[in-house]
């Protein structure tokens, strides 16, 4: 005799942790949150940049420190005040390492042209 019972429906795999039908996946969530935070955070820095408050001295300070090292002196920055020692905060080894290349590059750079 043959079995006349209906066969059971095929089983569906159980949803993995965190997955629910109709919910976005982790990649979609990450991209969405990144977009939201970018949109909320961007206006303030753009506004500050447009106003040009002039409080960004770091590049000038490091340039003057490297120049002092290149000429064999302790790092001094005139932007902070006459004779201001940059080593008063903390030591930065990279400007000291770059100083020889800075000194060599200054004399042959694109801004120094023979008249």
Phi, psi and omega in degrees: 000145181263152180278125183257008179288145178289146179287147180291152180296153179297139183281143178266144177294144179292140179297142179285167183303129176089348180264131176227148178300132179087355179267145178291154179283176183295326179292317179297320178296317181296316179295319179296313179295321177299316178298319180295312181295322178298315181296322181283329186271332187296319185303322182295308178297324179295319178297316179297320180294321180294327179284338181052067183293342175075031181255014182262088182264351189305314183298316178294320178298313180292323178297317179291326177293316179296320178298318178297315177300318183297332180263011175080019180251165170293150183292121180235139177235119179283345178295326179277345182145159182301122177072020182292123179280122180289333180291354179295331179278286175196160185281133174247111183287332184295315176301324178295323180287325182280347186303315180298320178293325179296315181295317179292320183288333181296324184280340183244014183289170182292341182275341179263108182241145178286136183277000000 
